[in-house]
Amino acid sequence: MKNASTKRQWIQLILLTYVHFIVDVFAGMLPALLPKIRDDYALSLTRGIILLTVMSIVSNGMQIATGNLRARQRQALFLPVGLLLSTCMCLMAMVPQSGWAEYWFYMMAVISGMGIAIIHPEGLRAIHALEKIAGSVSTAVFMMGGFFGFSAGAWISTKLVTVWGLEGLYILIPSALIGLGGMYFLRVRLAVEEEQENNNSGERIQSLSFYMVLLMAVPAAISTTIIMSLLPTRLRELELELTFGGLSSMMLVGGGVMGSLLWAWLAHKKGHLAGAIAAVLLGIPFFLLYLIWMKEKPAIWLLFMGGFCTIAAYPLMVTLARYARGASLGLRMALMVGGTWGVASLVLAGLGPVADALNSVQPILRWFWLGYLVSGAVGMGILYRAKKTGGGIPILPKEAAQIDKEECLTGLPNA
């Protein structure tokens, strides 16, 4: 990988982003299709949310268990295996209309979730091996593919199901085969954990604890999980069509995709931590306005802007975790990509009975934005602590070379 040309590495990054896109398309289908599944199979709201939780916990929680596996292996294994397993959600049409249907869905969620889980840590190791591409850029592009896949999965799946029923999801299976072929021909390789840690040992941000970054990421992940999972159900409660719920989900996360590019550029100029704080806090007013006017279809653009800010903050946190001190690289990536969303899934599971008791998800959605507020507060606490201890604003090693020594010490980057 070290001898690969820059052009080849960009092609590999595009392929890995495509694989991330496809996998998260499969992950994004379930929340958007939940209203139809509940109607067709008579699932209660609590059981429907449990189904979402099973999928999310498996697909995120297992990343922690697999994050350190094969740490010294350069050959990709989990990427192709996970891609195949993740297609299981495309087979929902095979679930029989019976009292056992619920458990068939749980089993499919577990299998597909396992595939999604084992792909993400190895995918991040693969992009970390692309040393000729800036880390902030490769991480943002890769994460962008996943976010856009999740959002596109919501819209594409509702379109296919509206026209052909659940059988329409079969059409998506060949997209995974394309990814498998691409990985075989391009010979995707992984960053070796021991080498990566040794190479980066002098590039850690000593004033930034990984666990503080993780603490900042968790509440933001909870807010994002709640709005992503429950928004299609709420729009269905308002008697809006199924496809509009899918479109709304796509606009929400699509805003995050667009925002990831802009915020990555701004973070490179002003600092990733400051960028992440600004992003999560600036998105809150857009969400508050959307909650007021969500019955109006043009309000979907407020949703877009909310995602443009808040969801775009997540790749910045992942990049910070990559260079923060504490834990191994594989574990840091597993906790950021899997652990945060796993905790968010547990919170979502606890909200299921509440929504069923209230017979609506609206009371929950009314306060979902509080997680972003907490995340921003934690970020500002990190900045305050760094300044108080004399460490200055935590900055990435590559950014440090572009900042005067005096400004670095005072924590003020170049304008």
C-alpha positions in Angstrom: 0.0 0.0 0.0 2.9 2.3 0.7 4.1 2.0 -2.9 0.7 2.5 -4.4 0.2 5.7 -6.5 -1.9 8.5 -5.3 -4.4 7.8 -8.1 -4.7 4.2 -7.1 -5.3 5.1 -3.5 -8.1 7.5 -4.5 -9.7 4.7 -6.5 -9.5 2.4 -3.5 -11.0 5.2 -1.3 -13.9 5.5 -3.7 -14.4 1.7 -3.7 -14.3 1.6 0.1 -16.8 4.6 0.3 -19.1 2.7 -2.1 -18.9 -0.4 0.1 -19.7 1.7 3.1 -22.6 3.3 1.1 -24.1 -0.1 0.2 -23.8 -1.6 3.6 -25.5 1.4 5.2 -28.2 1.4 2.5 -29.2 -2.0 4.0 -28.9 -0.5 7.5 -31.1 2.5 6.6 -34.0 0.5 5.2 -35.5 -0.8 8.4 -36.5 2.5 10.1 -38.2 3.8 6.9 -40.0 0.5 6.3 -41.1 0.0 9.9 -44.5 1.6 9.4 -45.3 -0.9 6.6 -43.9 -3.8 8.5 -46.0 -2.9 11.5 -49.1 -2.7 9.3 -48.4 -5.9 7.4 -47.4 -8.0 10.4 -49.4 -6.4 13.2 -46.4 -5.3 15.3 -46.9 -3.0 18.2 -44.9 0.2 18.5 -42.8 -1.3 21.3 -42.0 -4.4 19.3 -41.2 -2.3 16.2 -38.7 -0.2 18.2 -37.2 -3.4 19.7 -36.6 -4.6 16.1 -34.8 -1.4 15.3 -32.8 -1.8 18.5 -31.8 -5.3 17.8 -30.5 -4.3 14.4 -28.7 -1.3 15.8 -27.1 -3.0 18.9 -25.8 -5.9 16.8 -24.5 -3.7 14.0 -22.8 -1.3 16.4 -22.0 -3.3 19.5 -20.3 -6.1 17.7 -17.8 -3.6 16.3 -16.3 -3.3 19.7 -15.7 -7.0 19.9 -14.3 -7.2 16.4 -12.3 -3.9 16.4 -9.1 -5.6 17.7 -9.4 -8.8 15.7 -6.9 -9.5 13.0 -4.9 -6.4 14.1 -1.7 -7.6 12.4 -3.4 -8.9 9.2 -3.2 -6.8 6.1 -5.6 -8.9 4.0 -9.2 -7.8 4.1 -11.6 -10.6 5.3 -14.4 -9.0 7.2 -15.1 -6.6 4.4 -16.3 -9.2 1.9 -17.9 -11.5 4.4 -19.8 -8.6 6.1 -21.0 -7.3 2.8 -22.6 -10.7 2.0 -24.2 -11.0 5.4 -25.6 -7.5 5.3 -27.8 -8.3 2.3 -30.0 -10.4 4.6 -32.4 -7.4 5.1 -33.2 -7.5 1.4 -35.0 -10.9 2.0 -37.8 -9.5 4.2 -40.4 -10.6 1.6 -39.6 -14.2 2.5 -40.9 -13.7 6.1 -44.3 -15.6 6.4 -47.4 -14.0 7.6 -47.6 -15.9 10.9 -47.2 -15.6 14.6 -43.5 -16.3 14.2 -42.9 -13.4 11.8 -41.6 -11.2 14.5 -38.8 -13.7 15.4 -37.9 -14.1 11.7 -37.4 -10.4 11.5 -35.2 -10.5 14.7 -33.1 -13.2 13.1 -32.6 -11.3 9.9 -31.7 -8.2 11.8 -29.1 -10.1 13.8 -27.5 -11.6 10.6 -27.5 -8.4 8.7 -26.3 -6.5 11.7 -23.4 -8.8 12.1 -22.4 -8.1 8.5 -22.6 -4.4 9.1 -20.7 -4.6 12.3 -17.6 -6.4 11.0 -17.3 -4.2 8.0 -16.8 -0.8 9.7 -13.7 -1.2 11.8 -11.9 -3.0 9.0 -13.1 -0.4 6.5 -11.6 2.3 8.7 -8.3 0.4 8.9 -8.3 0.2 5.1 -8.6 4.0 4.7 -6.0 4.5 7.3 -3.6 2.6 5.0 -4.1 5.2 2.3 -1.2 7.4 3.6 -1.0 9.6 0.5 -4.5 11.0 1.2 -5.0 13.4 4.2 -6.6 11.7 7.1 -9.3 14.3 7.6 -10.2 14.0 3.9 -10.2 10.2 3.7 -12.2 9.9 7.0 -14.8 12.5 5.9 -15.2 10.9 2.4 -15.6 7.4 3.9 -18.0 8.5 6.6 -19.9 10.5 4.1 -20.5 7.4 2.1 -22.1 5.7 5.1 -24.3 8.6 6.0 -25.5 9.0 2.5 -26.1 5.3 2.2 -28.2 5.3 5.3 -30.3 8.1 4.0 -30.5 6.8 0.5 -31.5 3.4 1.8 -34.6 5.0 3.5 -35.7 6.6 0.3 -34.8 3.9 -2.2 -36.4 1.1 -0.1 -39.7 3.0 0.3 -39.8 3.6 -3.5 -39.1 0.0 -4.3 -41.6 -1.3 -1.7 -44.3 1.1 -2.8 -44.1 -0.2 -6.4 -43.3 -3.9 -5.9 -43.8 -4.6 -2.2 -41.1 -6.1 -0.1 -40.0 -8.2 -3.1 -38.6 -5.0 -4.6 -35.7 -5.1 -2.2 -34.3 -8.1 -4.1 -33.1 -5.5 -6.7 -30.5 -4.2 -4.2 -28.6 -7.5 -3.8 -26.5 -7.2 -7.0 -25.0 -3.9 -5.7 -23.2 -5.9 -3.0 -21.7 -8.2 -5.6 -20.3 -5.2 -7.4 -18.5 -4.2 -4.2 -17.1 -7.7 -3.8 -15.7 -7.7 -7.3 -14.1 -4.3 -6.8 -12.4 -5.4 -3.6 -11.0 -8.5 -5.3 -9.6 -6.7 -8.3 -8.2 -3.7 -6.4 -6.6 -5.9 -3.7 -7.7 -3.7 -0.8 -5.3 -4.0 2.1 -5.4 -2.9 5.7 -3.3 -0.8 8.0 -1.4 -3.1 10.3 -2.2 -2.1 13.9 1.3 -2.4 15.3 2.8 -0.4 12.5 0.1 2.2 12.6 0.5 2.8 16.3 4.3 3.1 16.0 4.1 5.4 13.1 1.6 7.7 14.9 3.0 7.5 18.4 4.6 10.9 18.0 1.5 12.4 16.3 -0.9 12.0 19.2 -2.7 15.1 20.5 -1.3 15.0 24.0 -3.8 17.6 25.4 -6.8 15.6 24.2 -8.1 12.4 25.9 -9.8 9.9 23.6 -12.4 9.2 26.3 -13.4 12.8 26.5 -14.0 12.7 22.7 -16.0 9.6 23.2 -18.0 11.4 25.9 -18.7 14.2 23.5 -19.8 11.8 20.7 -22.3 9.6 22.7 -25.0 12.3 23.4 -24.8 13.5 19.8 -25.2 9.9 18.6 -28.2 9.4 20.8 -29.9 12.5 19.3 -29.1 11.4 15.8 -30.4 7.8 16.4 -33.7 9.1 17.8 -34.5 11.4 14.9 -33.3 8.9 12.3 -35.3 6.0 13.8 -38.5 7.7 14.8 -39.0 10.4 12.2 -40.6 8.1 9.5 -43.0 6.7 12.1 -44.0 10.2 13.3 -44.6 11.3 9.7 -46.8 8.3 9.2 -48.7 9.3 12.3 -49.4 12.6 10.6 -50.8 10.6 7.7 -48.1 11.5 5.3 -47.1 8.9 2.6 -44.5 6.2 3.3 -42.2 7.6 0.5 -42.2 11.1 2.1 -40.9 9.5 5.3 -38.1 7.9 3.3 -37.4 11.2 1.5 -37.3 13.1 4.9 -34.7 10.6 6.2 -32.7 11.1 3.1 -32.8 14.9 3.4 -31.8 14.7 7.0 -28.7 12.5 6.5 -28.1 14.0 3.0 -27.6 17.3 4.7 -25.0 15.6 6.9 -23.3 14.4 3.7 -23.1 17.8 2.2 -22.1 19.4 5.5 -19.3 16.8 6.0 -17.4 18.3 3.1 -17.8 21.9 4.2 -17.1 21.3 7.9 -14.1 19.2 7.1 -12.6 22.1 5.1 -13.5 24.6 7.9 -12.0 22.2 10.5 -8.8 22.0 8.6 -8.6 25.8 8.9 -9.9 26.4 12.4 -9.5 23.1 14.2 -11.5 19.9 14.4 -12.7 20.3 18.0 -13.9 23.9 17.5 -15.6 22.8 14.2 -17.4 19.9 15.9 -18.6 22.1 18.8 -19.9 24.8 16.4 -21.6 22.2 14.2 -23.6 20.4 16.9 -24.8 23.7 18.4 -25.6 25.5 15.1 -27.9 22.7 14.1 -30.2 22.9 17.1 -32.2 26.0 16.0 -33.0 24.4 12.6 -34.4 21.3 14.4 -36.5 23.4 16.8 -38.0 25.2 13.8 -38.6 21.9 12.0 -40.5 20.5 15.0 -42.8 23.4 14.9 -43.6 23.2 11.1 -42.9 19.5 10.4 -46.5 19.0 9.0 -45.6 21.4 6.2 -43.6 19.6 3.4 -41.3 22.6 2.8 -40.0 22.2 6.3 -38.0 19.4 5.0 -35.3 22.0 4.2 -35.0 22.8 7.9 -34.4 19.1 8.5 -31.7 19.3 5.8 -29.9 22.2 7.5 -30.1 20.5 10.9 -28.4 17.4 9.5 -26.0 19.7 7.6 -24.6 20.8 10.9 -25.1 18.1 13.5 -24.4 15.0 11.5 -21.4 16.6 9.9 -19.8 17.0 13.3 -19.5 13.2 13.7 -16.7 12.6 11.2 -14.7 15.5 12.9 -15.0 13.6 16.2 -13.8 10.4 14.5 -10.8 12.2 13.2 -10.0 13.6 16.6 -10.3 10.1 18.1 -7.8 8.9 15.5 -5.1 11.2 17.0 -6.2 11.4 20.6 -4.2 9.7 23.4 -5.5 6.6 25.1 -6.4 3.0 23.8 -5.3 1.4 20.6 -6.2 2.6 17.2 -8.6 -0.4 16.5 -10.3 0.0 19.9 -10.7 3.8 19.4 -12.3 3.3 16.0 -14.5 0.5 17.3 -15.8 2.6 20.2 -16.3 5.7 18.0 -18.1 3.9 15.2 -19.7 1.1 17.2 -19.8 2.0 20.8 -21.4 5.4 20.5 -24.3 4.0 18.3 -24.6 0.9 20.5 -25.2 3.1 23.6 -27.7 5.2 21.5 -29.5 2.0 20.5 -30.0 1.0 24.2 -31.4 4.4 24.9 -33.8 4.0 21.9 -34.9 0.6 23.3 -35.8 2.2 26.6 -37.9 4.8 24.8 -40.0 2.1 23.0 -42.4 1.4 25.9 -42.7 5.1 26.6 -43.8 5.8 23.0 -46.3 2.8 23.2 -47.7 4.1 26.5 -48.2 7.6 24.9 -49.4 6.1 21.7 -47.1 8.4 19.8 -43.4 9.1 19.2 -44.0 12.9 19.2 -43.3 13.5 22.9 -39.9 11.9 22.4 -39.0 13.7 19.2 -39.9 17.0 20.9 -36.7 16.8 23.1 -34.3 14.7 20.9 -32.1 17.8 20.3 -31.0 17.9 23.9 -28.2 15.4 23.1 -26.6 17.8 20.7 -26.7 20.5 23.4 -24.9 18.2 25.9 -22.3 17.3 23.2 -21.5 20.9 22.6 -21.2 21.5 26.3 -18.8 18.6 26.7 -16.7 20.0 23.8 -16.5 23.4 25.4 -15.5 21.7 28.6 -12.6 20.0 26.8 -11.5 23.4 25.4 -11.7 25.1 28.8 -9.8 22.3 30.5 -7.1 22.4 27.8 -6.6 26.1 28.2 -6.6 25.9 32.0 -3.9 23.3 32.0 -1.8 25.2 29.5 -2.3 22.7 26.7 -4.0 25.2 24.3 -6.7 24.2 21.9 -6.2 20.5 20.8 -5.1 20.4 17.1 -4.2 17.7 14.7 -0.4 17.2 14.1 -0.7 18.1 10.4 -2.5 21.3 11.4 0.2 22.2 13.9 2.7 22.7 11.2 0.5 25.5 9.7 0.1 27.4 13.0 2.7 29.7 14.5 4.3 28.5 17.7 3.0 31.4 19.7 -0.5 31.0 18.4 -0.4 27.3 19.1 0.5 27.9 22.8 -2.3 30.4 23.2 -4.8 28.1 21.4 -5.6 30.6 18.7 -5.2 29.3 15.1 -4.6 31.5 12.1 -7.7 33.3 10.7 
